[in-house]
Amino acid sequence: VGLDRRRWSAKDKVVVITGASSGIGTSLARTYAAEGAKLSLVARRRADLERVCEECMALGASSAQAVVADISTEEGWAAVRGAVPAAVDLLVLNAGIAMGAPFVSLCEQNQAMGTMKRL
């Protein structure tokens, strides 16, 4: 039995990317923009995020929306939920968090699940 090797296209798909103001998030935003995606880009740094949105529009995004939010907080996630469309085709959870300790020590202190649930 052969595998279906057709490539998924982001054209006109709703793509939400957290941590989109730099690094991997910016790179992914540019990639999906070039395919014509409808982007909702999430990050804390407004100026950087708006610059990335402008770049994405120039690359061919159907739309590029900046959602300024800190997703390490409930308020941040509420802002994301209120800003992005209800139907999301692709969600990229790329934002980094600082745990403040090695994951193993968080497990030993029974704090790992609390940290992961916030994500």
C-alpha positions as CSV (number, residue, x, y, z in Angstrom):
1,V,0.0,0.0,0.0
2,G,1.5,3.4,-1.0
3,L,1.6,6.4,1.2
4,D,-0.2,9.6,0.2
5,R,2.7,12.0,-0.2
6,R,0.8,15.1,-1.1
7,R,2.1,18.1,0.8
8,W,-0.2,19.9,3.1
9,S,-0.8,23.4,1.9
10,A,-1.2,26.4,4.2
11,K,-2.9,28.5,1.6
12,D,-5.9,30.2,3.2
13,K,-5.5,28.1,6.3
14,V,-5.7,29.6,9.8
15,V,-2.2,29.2,11.4
16,V,-1.6,30.4,15.0
17,I,2.1,30.6,16.1
18,T,3.2,31.4,19.6
19,G,6.6,32.8,20.2
20,A,6.4,34.4,16.7
21,S,8.4,37.6,17.4
22,S,11.8,35.9,16.9
23,G,13.7,32.8,16.1
24,I,11.9,29.6,15.1
25,G,8.5,31.3,15.4
26,T,9.5,34.0,13.0
27,S,10.9,31.5,10.6
28,L,7.7,29.4,10.6
29,A,5.6,32.5,10.2
30,R,7.6,33.5,7.1
31,T,7.3,30.0,5.7
32,Y,3.5,29.8,6.1
33,A,3.2,33.4,4.9
34,A,4.9,32.5,1.6
35,E,2.2,29.8,1.2
36,G,-0.6,32.3,1.7
37,A,-1.8,31.4,5.2
38,K,-4.0,33.5,7.4
39,L,-1.6,34.1,10.3
40,S,-2.3,34.9,14.0
41,L,1.1,35.5,15.5
42,V,1.4,35.6,19.3
43,A,4.2,37.0,21.4
44,R,4.9,39.5,24.2
45,R,7.0,42.0,22.2
46,R,4.6,44.3,20.2
47,A,7.2,46.0,18.0
48,D,8.9,42.8,17.0
49,L,5.6,41.1,16.4
50,E,4.3,43.9,14.2
51,R,7.5,43.9,12.2
52,V,7.1,40.1,11.6
53,C,3.4,40.7,10.5
54,E,4.5,43.3,8.0
55,E,7.2,40.9,6.6
56,C,4.6,38.1,6.4
57,M,2.2,40.3,4.4
58,A,5.0,41.2,2.0
59,L,5.8,37.5,1.6
60,G,2.2,36.7,0.6
61,A,0.2,35.9,3.7
62,S,-3.6,36.2,3.2
63,S,-3.6,38.1,6.5
64,A,-1.3,38.5,9.5
65,Q,-2.6,39.5,12.9
66,A,-0.4,40.4,15.8
67,V,-1.7,39.1,19.2
68,V,0.3,40.6,22.0
69,A,0.0,38.2,24.9
70,D,2.1,36.5,27.6
71,I,0.9,32.9,27.3
72,S,2.5,31.9,30.6
73,T,-0.6,33.5,32.2
74,E,-4.3,32.7,32.1
75,E,-4.9,36.3,31.0
76,G,-2.6,35.8,28.0
77,W,-4.4,32.7,26.9
78,A,-7.7,34.5,27.3
79,A,-6.4,37.2,25.0
80,V,-5.3,34.6,22.4
81,R,-8.7,32.8,22.6
82,G,-10.5,36.2,22.1
83,A,-8.3,37.2,19.1
84,V,-8.0,34.1,17.0
85,P,-10.7,32.5,14.8
86,A,-12.7,29.7,16.4
87,A,-11.5,27.2,13.7
88,V,-7.7,26.9,13.7
89,D,-6.1,24.6,11.1
90,L,-2.6,24.6,12.6
91,L,-1.5,25.6,16.1
92,V,2.3,25.9,16.7
93,L,3.2,26.1,20.4
94,N,6.6,27.6,20.1
95,A,6.8,30.1,22.9
96,G,9.6,29.3,25.4
97,I,9.2,29.3,29.2
98,A,11.7,29.4,32.0
99,M,11.0,26.7,34.5
100,G,13.6,28.0,37.0
101,A,14.9,24.6,37.7
102,P,15.8,21.4,35.9
103,F,12.6,19.4,34.9
104,V,13.8,16.4,37.0
105,S,13.8,18.6,40.2
106,L,10.4,19.9,39.4
107,C,9.2,16.3,39.2
108,E,10.7,15.5,42.6
109,Q,8.9,18.6,44.0
110,N,5.6,17.6,42.3
111,Q,5.6,20.9,40.4
112,A,6.0,19.5,36.9
113,M,2.3,19.0,36.2
114,G,1.5,22.5,37.3
115,T,4.0,23.9,34.9
116,M,2.8,21.7,32.1
117,K,-0.8,22.5,32.7
118,R,-0.1,26.3,32.2
119,L,1.1,25.5,28.7
